[in-house]
């Protein structure tokens, strides 16, 4: 049994197989992964719920360099450290006293707000309409729209997380999330496809220079954040 992390393992253990498969595919893109040599994966690669603890362990190992992991018994870093590292890379403002969930949400919101800033006024109006945002004037800034969404509660946090996670999956894996995750969001997903794609493209160009390990940790952290919000909403 892999080392247990209270901030990560419970989320992965509750997730359905189709929700975990993008995580598997993100990890398999990294040559140093240990997924494809594991007997449980080889026996049933399309049933990641059977090896959710392995996925958690891999995410945490990606968060630390291999030399340091040797002295941790191969356990990797705490998941919160991985999340904070991603937040730093994405220039997210946060306090280390925040919970993992709070930092994950800030990462999602930063990507979403950056995308809003790249939208035309017409696109922003469509987003306001499709996401059911109330009391936001025409021509509202990205920050105003984001604040309104935050005030609308946890279901909006889930919707935003799905939109961002879906865009990253399309960019890296060439496909979006499962239809179950995207239910009721089709129009909003299409509206955000361009702007979020531009933000992610810019981010990945910087990652190519700064450190390739983020190509795994960023999508994994965003996907876990989406799963956490999905479960909180009872989806």
C-alpha positions in Angstrom: 0.0 0.0 0.0 1.4 3.4 -1.0 1.9 6.1 1.6 -1.4 7.8 2.4 -2.1 11.5 2.1 -5.2 12.9 3.7 -5.5 15.8 1.2 -5.3 13.5 -1.9 -6.1 9.9 -1.4 -9.7 10.3 -0.3 -10.6 12.3 -3.4 -9.1 9.7 -5.7 -10.6 6.8 -3.8 -14.1 8.3 -4.2 -13.8 9.0 -7.9 -15.2 6.9 -10.8 -13.0 5.2 -13.3 -13.9 7.6 -16.1 -13.0 10.5 -13.9 -9.6 9.1 -13.0 -8.6 8.1 -16.6 -7.4 11.6 -17.6 -5.0 11.5 -14.5 -3.6 8.1 -15.7 -3.0 9.5 -19.2 -1.3 12.6 -17.9 1.1 10.4 -15.9 1.8 8.0 -18.7 3.1 11.0 -20.8 5.9 11.3 -18.3 8.7 8.8 -19.1 9.7 8.4 -15.4 6.2 7.2 -14.3 5.8 3.9 -12.4 2.2 3.4 -13.5 2.7 1.3 -16.6 5.0 -1.2 -14.7 2.5 -1.8 -11.9 0.7 -5.2 -12.0 -2.6 -3.7 -11.1 -2.4 -1.3 -14.0 -1.3 -4.0 -16.4 -4.2 -6.3 -15.3 -6.9 -3.6 -15.8 -5.6 -0.3 -17.2 -9.1 1.1 -17.7 -10.1 0.6 -14.0 -7.9 3.1 -12.2 -10.1 3.0 -9.1 -8.3 -0.3 -8.4 -5.0 1.5 -8.1 -6.0 5.0 -6.9 -3.4 4.8 -4.2 -0.7 4.4 -6.9 -2.0 7.5 -8.7 -1.8 9.5 -5.5 1.7 8.3 -4.9 2.8 9.2 -8.4 1.4 12.8 -8.2 3.4 13.3 -5.0 6.6 11.9 -6.5 6.2 14.3 -9.5 6.2 17.1 -6.9 9.8 16.4 -5.7 13.0 15.7 -7.6 14.1 12.1 -7.9 17.3 12.6 -5.8 15.3 14.0 -2.9 12.7 11.2 -3.2 15.5 8.7 -2.5 15.8 10.1 1.0 12.0 10.0 1.5 11.8 6.3 0.8 10.3 7.0 -2.6 7.2 8.6 -1.0 7.4 12.0 -2.7 6.3 15.2 -1.0 3.0 16.0 0.8 0.2 16.8 -1.7 -0.1 20.3 -0.3 3.5 21.0 -1.3 2.7 19.9 -4.8 -0.3 22.3 -4.9 1.7 25.2 -3.5 4.4 24.6 -6.0 1.9 24.7 -8.9 0.4 27.9 -7.4 3.8 29.5 -7.3 4.5 28.5 -10.9 1.2 30.0 -12.0 1.8 33.2 -9.9 -1.2 32.7 -7.7 -1.5 34.8 -4.6 -2.2 32.6 -1.6 -1.3 32.0 2.1 0.4 28.8 3.0 -1.9 28.6 6.0 -4.8 28.0 3.5 -6.2 24.5 3.1 -5.3 22.5 0.0 -8.9 23.0 -1.3 -8.6 26.8 -0.9 -5.3 26.9 -2.8 -6.7 24.6 -5.6 -9.7 27.0 -6.0 -7.4 30.0 -6.3 -5.4 28.2 -9.0 -8.6 27.5 -11.0 -9.9 31.0 -10.5 -6.6 32.5 -11.7 -6.7 30.6 -14.9 -10.4 31.4 -15.4 -9.9 35.1 -14.7 -6.9 35.3 -17.0 -9.1 33.8 -19.7 -11.9 36.3 -19.1 -9.4 39.1 -19.5 -8.7 37.9 -23.1 -12.4 37.9 -24.0 -14.3 40.5 -26.0 -17.2 42.3 -24.4 -19.6 40.1 -26.5 -17.9 36.9 -25.3 -18.2 38.1 -21.6 -21.9 38.8 -22.1 -22.3 35.2 -23.4 -20.4 33.8 -20.4 -22.5 35.9 -17.9 -25.7 34.5 -19.6 -24.6 30.9 -19.9 -23.3 30.7 -16.3 -26.3 32.4 -14.9 -24.3 35.2 -13.3 -26.6 37.8 -11.6 -26.2 41.6 -11.0 -23.2 42.1 -13.3 -23.4 45.1 -15.6 -22.6 45.0 -19.3 -18.9 45.7 -19.9 -18.0 44.3 -16.5 -14.3 43.6 -15.9 -12.9 40.1 -15.6 -12.4 40.7 -11.8 -16.1 41.8 -11.3 -17.3 38.7 -13.2 -15.0 36.5 -11.1 -16.2 38.0 -7.8 -19.8 37.5 -8.8 -19.1 33.8 -9.5 -17.3 33.3 -6.2 -20.3 34.8 -4.4 -22.6 32.3 -6.1 -21.2 29.4 -4.1 -19.8 25.9 -4.4 -21.6 24.8 -7.6 -20.1 27.7 -9.5 -16.7 26.6 -8.2 -17.4 23.2 -9.7 -18.5 24.7 -13.0 -15.4 26.8 -13.2 -13.2 23.8 -12.3 -14.8 21.7 -15.0 -14.3 24.4 -17.7 -10.6 24.8 -16.8 -9.9 21.0 -16.4 -11.7 20.3 -19.7 -9.6 22.9 -21.5 -6.4 21.5 -20.1 -7.4 17.9 -21.1 -8.2 19.0 -24.6 -4.8 20.8 -24.9 -2.7 18.0 -23.5 -4.7 14.8 -24.3 -6.5 15.9 -27.4 -9.9 15.2 -25.8 -12.2 16.8 -23.2 -13.6 15.3 -20.0 -16.3 12.6 -20.0 -19.9 13.7 -20.8 -20.8 13.0 -17.2 -18.5 15.7 -16.0 -19.5 18.1 -18.8 -23.3 17.8 -18.4 -25.1 21.1 -18.6 -21.8 23.0 -19.5 -21.6 22.5 -23.2 -22.2 26.1 -24.2 -20.0 27.6 -21.6 -17.2 25.1 -22.6 -17.4 26.2 -26.2 -17.4 29.9 -25.2 -14.2 29.4 -23.2 -12.4 27.2 -25.6 -10.5 30.0 -27.3 -9.6 32.2 -24.4 -8.6 29.4 -22.0 -6.7 27.8 -24.8 -4.6 31.0 -25.3 -3.9 31.2 -21.6 -2.8 27.5 -21.4 -0.7 27.8 -24.6 1.2 30.7 -23.0 1.6 28.8 -19.8 3.0 25.8 -21.5 5.5 27.8 -23.5 6.9 29.1 -20.2 6.9 25.6 -18.7 8.9 24.3 -21.6 11.7 26.6 -20.6 11.2 26.6 -16.8 10.7 22.9 -16.0 9.0 20.0 -17.9 7.8 18.3 -14.7 5.1 21.0 -14.5 3.5 19.4 -17.6 2.4 16.7 -15.3 1.8 18.4 -12.0 -0.3 21.3 -13.3 -2.9 19.2 -15.2 -3.0 16.7 -12.3 -3.6 19.4 -9.7 -6.2 21.0 -11.8 -7.9 17.7 -12.4 -7.9 16.8 -8.7 -9.3 20.2 -7.8 -12.2 19.5 -10.3 -12.8 16.1 -8.7 -12.9 17.6 -5.2 -15.4 20.2 -6.2 -17.5 17.6 -8.1 -17.7 15.4 -5.0 -18.6 18.3 -2.8 -21.5 19.0 -5.1 -22.6 15.4 -5.0 -22.0 14.9 -8.7 
